[in-house]
Amino acid sequence: MTAENTSNSLIFQIDQLLDEASKLAKTEQDSGRFFDILLQRTVLAVQAQAAAIWMLGTESHPVTIAAHQLSKLDHHARKTQQAIDQTIGECIEKGQAKKLIATGKSSALSVFCCPYDSGAGSLDSAIAIYFADQVDPESASVCASFAEAIAEIAADFGSRQQSQIQLPSANFRAEASATLSD
């Protein structure tokens, strides 16, 4: 298979996943199930080793909300966990996509992360995609764009979830007003 065919195949897989994930964001009710499927498909589409959803916890320390195969990176991530946490924290706080490439004597780790609003009204979360090697520049550009697209889908899901929470209270206020005026 030529490099062009490989690239076209990757783009086809990504397009297919983005279409599927966008539909899922509009129909799935359970956030745990949504993120499990989204992260699993993310890893498969770009042949990553892992993917995770992060939010900032106390003292702006990133906390994993959902993950797929993150434990498989333990030997890579343990050595660079502080750098990963810092990169994800900066990604969310500054509202900017980030890329971390950590290389060691016998291994490398590439992490692409992109911030998004989980429905709270501000950038408070990030999607992170992990590769257990260094990603070539052409693929890195595709992976960065892919992370942004996945973050948009996660944001759409969060926004829909938030609006569903607010709908019942708005309906209740309208019903209460109608009852009080009767």
N, C-alpha and C positions, 0 to 999 in steps of 0.2 A: 504494500500500500504506500502510495506516495505521500509526501508531507502535505500536499494540497488536499488529497482525499481524506487524510486524517483530520485536517483542519475543518473541512466541510462536514465531516461526520460529527465532529465535536460541536460545531455550530448548530447542526440539525438536532443533536441531542439536547443542547441548551434551549433552543427554540421550543422543542417539544415539552421539555420540563417547565419552562416559563408559562406556556399555555395551560398545561395541566395544573400548575400551582396557582395560577390566577383564578381558574375555575374553582379550585378547592378553597381559596380564600373567600370566595363569595358564598360557598355553600356549607362549609364545615362549621359546626357549632362549638365543638370541644377544642380548646386551645392546645391541650396536650397532644391530642391526635393530630391536629394541624401541624404543629411543629415537628412531631416525630416523622410524619410523611414528608414535609418540606425538607428537613435536614437529610433524611435518608436519600431522597431523590437528588438533592444537591450534590452529595458525595458521589453518587453514581454518574450523574451527568458530566462532571468534570474530572472523574477518576481521582478525587481527593481522598485523603486518608480519614478525614473527620470534618465535622461542622458543628457549630454551637451558636446558641443565642445567649447573649450576655446583657445584663443590666447593671447599672451602678448601684452598689449597696452602700453601707455606712462608710464614711470617710472616703467616698469616691472609689471604693475598691470594687472591681468587677466581680459579679456573681453569675454563675452559669444558671440559666433558666431552663434550657433544654440542650441536649447534646446527642450526637450520633457518632459512635466509635471514637470518642475523645479519649477513652481509657487506653486505646491502642497506641496512643502517642506518649504514654507515660515516660518512657526512657528519653524521648526527644524533648518533651515539654518540661520535665522536671528541671533540666539544665537551664532552660530559658524562661521559666514561668514568670519571673519578675519582669522581664522584657515584654512578654506577652501581655501580662496584666497592665503594664504601663501603656503599651500600644493601644489596647482596647479602651482603657480609660481615657486616653487622649482622643481617640476616635469619637467617643461619645461626647465628651466635654467640649471639644472644638467643632463637632459636627462635620468632621472631614474623614473621608475614607483613608485607610492606612494600609501599608504593606510592611510586614516584618520578615526579614530574611536573616536567620541565625545559622551560622555555620560552625561546626566543630571539627575535631580531627577526623572523625569517621562518619559524621552525619550532618545533615542540613534540615532546616525546617522553614517553610514559607507559610506565612499567615496573611490572608487578605481579609480585612474587616471593613464594614460599612455601617454607619450609624442610621438609625431610623426612629421615628416616633411610634411607640407601641399603642398609642391612643390616649396618652396622658396630656397631649398638647405641646410637648417639647421633645427634643431628641433625648431619649433616655435608654436606648437599647442599641445593640449592634449584632449583626450576623458576622461570624468568623468562619472562614474556610481554611482548612489546614492541609498542607502537602508535606510529606516526609522527605522532600528533596528540594533542590533549588529549581524554580520554574523559569523556563527560558523567556526572554523578553516578549516574544510574540504571544505566547500562551499567557503570560502575566497580564497583558493588556486585556485579553479575553476574560480571564478570571476576575480581574478588577471590575469590568463591566458587568459580569455575571453576578458578582456580589452586590453591586448596586441594584440590579434588577430584583434579586431575591429580597433585599432590604425593602424595596418598594412594595413587593407583594406582602411581606410581613407587616408593613405599615398599614396597607389596605385592610388586612385582616384585623389588626388592632383597632383601627378606626371603626370598622363594622361592628366589632365586639362592643366597643365603647358606646356606639349609637344605639345598640340593642339594649344596653343597660339603661340608657337615658330615656328610651321610648316609653317604658311602662310608667315612669314617674310623670312624664308629660301627659300621658293619657289619664293618669290618676288625677292630676291637677285639673284637667279639662272636665272630667266627670264630677269632681268635687265642686267645681264652680257651677256646673249645671245643677247639681243637687242643692247647693246653697241658695241659688237664685229661684228655685221652685217654690 
